[in-house]
């Protein structure tokens, strides 16, 4: 039977990582991969995480199953982080968290829930979006559509987005990035969130908000603006939260699917369906990452350490964005790439064309995705002069 199976090409990013490894250019720069890097180019374990793990190792007494919804202590810690400590939604008991293997696992739970319990509804993702959104929702059997997000001049196309939302069939699901839009870095302003809310309400759309970078944009609370607005103002919202980036626990697979319903009764009904979907996919989520997050967030001192570390990461990325634009000024290119200074999060749609990306790789050993998406955390004080000179050459 396997004779007929065709091999598919691997993930383009993995190919990029391999090519980078093999490149012998001593000045080579990796702007491709999707993880945070510090000034030395490392993705270290955060101090708060190390401390939490030491405590867990000492105190852990069992490795029995944690149940399809995961650890209640993790849910109790994450819900206020996402929805706000004084959230009226939590006060009303109309939200709950189901722990999942990463944000990806949460998205898959949401997808299977939608396919099974809300059949016939289409799902709308931004164009462009994180490529895995396409695979994930299609694999669950949901009809996938796109709404515009970026215009031809590499700017947020909010008007185009709004016009598209006004034509989405009633009851369909719309996927929104809470902050640090991947791959573009373009985020909605508070005013734009409020405008969008009215259309979503009017057209009775179901928002599925992907919250993979809380704390990487402007701050833990600032980044949650749209999530909290929608959860407080609408009866029904789905939120997928990931702890991969903000706790730096990528390989622990830690996230959750949050259901916000009209009341506690309906929330429990929806939540019960999440457990079914979780059981069918993987039975129980992995425990360790959730235990780390719970250990940190339930201890005010450790939580303060974590917040400081997260602030350091966020500030580094935002500073590098400004320094990148400044370094392009002598080449007369600061205005052309000003968007990089305005975008938020780890990723930037730079506006570099696929041809320019190829030249940067071949002539300078600078690696990024062909869409022109750069991981800003790959910038450093040392390599910015080299990168910006190379960009000036391929613009010449
Ligand atoms: N959504 C978006 C937009 C992402 O960029 C990512 C991570 N690249 C995820 C979800 C999934 O994150 P996780 O590693 O927690 O599965």
Boltz pocket constraint, residues with backbone or C-beta under 6 A from the ligand:
constraints:
  - pocket:
      binder: B
      contacts: [[A, 34], [A, 101], [A, 102], [A, 103], [A, 104], [A, 105], [A, 130], [A, 177], [A, 180], [A, 182], [A, 210], [A, 212], [A, 241], [A, 242], [A, 243], [A, 244], [A, 250], [A, 254], [A, 255]]
      max_distance: 6.0
